Amino acid sequence: MNIEKKVRELVDEKIAELGKPNLFIVDVKMHANGRLVILVDGDNGIGIDDVAAISRYVGFKLEEENVIETAYNLEVSSPGIDTPLTSVRQYLKNVGRSLAIKMADGTKREGKLTGIAEDAVVIEEQIKEKGKKAETVEAVIPISKITETKVLISFK
């Protein structure tokens, strides 16, 4: 049995039971060292009560069904600010924020996320040509060409 698949099913069950369709799974990963990490977020963030409820439910069900036969640590949390964006829902949640994007060809791009088009992100990026004033241009970047996207934090 695939542990990660089973855990995804359990998390989805609990989200449905909580009646909170705005919550969603970001990632589930079973590490070789016995750490089971579940990242859950919400369209408007996620509260500690929901994280705790999901953690208790998943932990109880895994024990009850004896899904994992070895010792493990269960960690349930929301993704940290340094966690790359992986789903369209995460992109939508971050419209208006600045992003650092690593492209499949190795180049890097930065810009303010203005929206999501079909299978692509739309950003406003500053293009500076030598001897000219920087101009803001809209760029549509296919998600398939992106290897990693992180939100840039500004402390201004």
C-alpha positions in Angstrom: 0.0 0.0 0.0 1.2 3.5 -0.9 1.4 5.3 2.5 1.4 8.8 0.9 -1.7 8.0 -1.2 -3.5 6.6 1.9 -2.6 9.7 3.9 -3.9 12.0 1.2 -7.2 10.1 1.3 -7.4 10.5 5.1 -6.6 14.2 4.9 -9.3 14.7 2.2 -11.8 12.8 4.4 -11.1 15.1 7.4 -11.3 18.3 5.3 -14.7 17.1 4.0 -15.8 16.2 7.6 -14.7 19.7 8.8 -16.9 21.1 6.0 -14.0 23.3 4.8 -13.6 23.0 1.0 -11.2 26.0 1.1 -8.6 23.8 2.7 -6.3 21.7 0.5 -3.3 19.4 0.6 0.0 21.0 -0.6 2.2 17.9 -0.1 2.5 14.5 1.7 5.9 13.0 2.0 7.1 9.9 3.9 10.8 10.2 4.6 13.2 7.3 5.0 13.9 8.4 8.6 10.3 7.8 9.6 9.1 11.4 9.3 5.7 11.7 7.8 5.2 15.3 6.7 1.8 16.7 5.7 1.5 20.3 4.4 -2.0 21.7 4.3 -3.1 25.2 3.4 -6.3 27.1 2.7 -7.4 29.6 0.2 -7.4 32.1 3.1 -4.8 30.4 5.2 -5.3 27.6 7.7 -5.8 27.9 11.5 -4.1 25.9 14.2 -7.4 24.2 15.1 -7.8 22.8 11.6 -4.1 21.6 11.6 -4.6 19.9 15.0 -7.8 18.3 13.9 -6.2 16.9 10.7 -3.2 15.7 12.7 -5.3 13.9 15.3 -7.6 12.3 12.7 -4.7 11.1 10.5 -2.7 9.8 13.5 -5.7 8.0 14.9 -6.6 6.4 11.5 -3.0 5.3 10.8 -2.8 3.6 14.2 -6.2 2.1 14.0 -5.6 0.6 10.5 -1.9 -0.2 11.3 -0.9 1.4 8.0 2.7 2.1 9.0 4.4 -0.8 10.7 7.6 1.0 11.8 8.0 3.9 14.3 7.3 7.3 12.7 6.8 10.9 13.5 3.8 12.7 12.1 4.2 16.4 11.3 1.2 18.4 10.1 1.6 22.1 9.3 1.0 24.8 6.8 3.8 25.4 4.3 6.4 27.9 5.3 7.1 31.0 3.3 10.2 29.4 1.8 8.1 26.4 0.6 7.9 26.5 -3.3 4.4 26.9 -4.8 3.2 23.6 -6.3 -0.5 24.1 -7.2 -2.7 26.5 -9.1 -4.6 27.1 -5.8 -1.3 28.3 -4.2 -0.6 30.7 -7.1 -4.2 32.1 -6.9 -3.7 32.7 -3.2 -0.6 34.7 -3.9 -1.9 37.0 -6.6 -0.5 40.5 -6.0 2.8 39.2 -4.4 6.2 39.2 -5.9 7.6 35.8 -7.1 11.0 34.4 -7.9 10.7 31.9 -10.6 13.3 29.3 -11.7 12.8 28.3 -15.3 13.4 24.8 -16.8 16.2 26.3 -19.0 18.0 27.6 -15.9 17.1 31.2 -16.1 15.5 33.1 -13.3 12.7 35.6 -13.5 11.1 37.9 -10.9 7.8 39.8 -11.0 4.5 40.5 -9.4 1.9 37.8 -9.9 -1.1 39.4 -11.5 -3.1 36.3 -12.4 -3.4 32.8 -13.7 -4.1 32.0 -17.3 -4.8 28.5 -18.6 -1.8 26.4 -17.5 0.3 29.6 -17.1 1.1 32.3 -14.6 0.9 36.0 -15.5 3.5 38.3 -14.0 4.5 41.9 -14.3 8.3 42.1 -14.6 10.7 44.9 -14.8 12.8 44.8 -18.0 15.9 47.0 -18.0 17.9 47.5 -21.2 21.3 49.2 -20.9 21.0 52.9 -21.2 17.2 52.9 -21.0 14.7 53.3 -18.2 13.2 50.1 -16.8 9.8 49.3 -18.2 7.1 47.0 -16.7 5.9 44.3 -19.1 3.4 41.6 -18.7 4.7 38.0 -19.2 2.7 34.8 -19.5 4.8 31.9 -18.3 3.7 28.3 -18.9 3.7 26.4 -15.6 5.2 23.5 -17.5 8.4 25.6 -18.1 8.7 26.4 -14.3 10.9 24.3 -12.1 10.4 26.3 -8.8 8.4 29.3 -7.7 8.9 31.0 -4.3 7.1 34.1 -2.9 9.5 37.0 -2.3 9.1 38.7 1.1 9.6 42.4 1.3 10.4 44.1 4.6 9.8 47.6 3.3 
